[in-house]
C-alpha cells in the first residue's frame, strides 16, 4: 500500500470513528463518513466492501496497534503483577485518550449480527492470549494461585476492565477512566494472589487473604 493510499485509508478510518461515535452505527451513512474524510463516497468502496467492513477494520486496526504497543511495553518486566498493573493502566488510558474510539469499541461495535461477532473474534483472541500469558506466568512463578483456571481468570480480568470502561463511556457525569486503574488492579490482584505470597507487592500493601472484601473507590451508581 503506497503512502498516499495508506493516508487515505487512515483518513477514512478516523472519519468513520468520529461519525459512528456521534451518530451510532446504524445512522452512520457512508456518505457522512466520506464527507468527514474529505473523499468522494465512491472512494470508500475502493477500500472497504461496505459499512460493516469499515466497522470491522476499525476494530482490527486499533486492536492490533494496541496489542503491539502493550507487548512492547511489557518487554523487560519480569513480575507478573507489574505486568497486570501496566495492562490495566494501558487499557484504560488508551480508551480515555480517544473518547470517540472508546464509544465505538465499547458500544457501537457490540452489534448482535453474527457476521460482525465472528469477524472481531480473531483480533480479540489476540488480546485474550496476552492476558492468559500473564496469568500463566504468575502461576508458574508462584505469585498467582496455582489452582487458577486460566481461561476463567482471563474472562474475569477482561470482563472487569471492559465493564468499567463501558460504564465510563455511558456515564452522564465525566470522570477519569484511568483514575479507576488502581482500584481495579487492586481487586484483581487480591483475587489472583497466592496466599503464600503473604502481602501482595507492587503497591498492594494489604494481605492477600481471600474472603476479605475489596472495595472499589467508586460505586457503580456514582457515575450514572
Helices and strands as residue ranges (DSSP letters): H 3-23, H 30-37, H 41-47, H 51-74, H 80-96, H 99-103, I 104-108, H 114-140, H 150-170, G 178-180, H 181-192, G 195-197, G 220-223
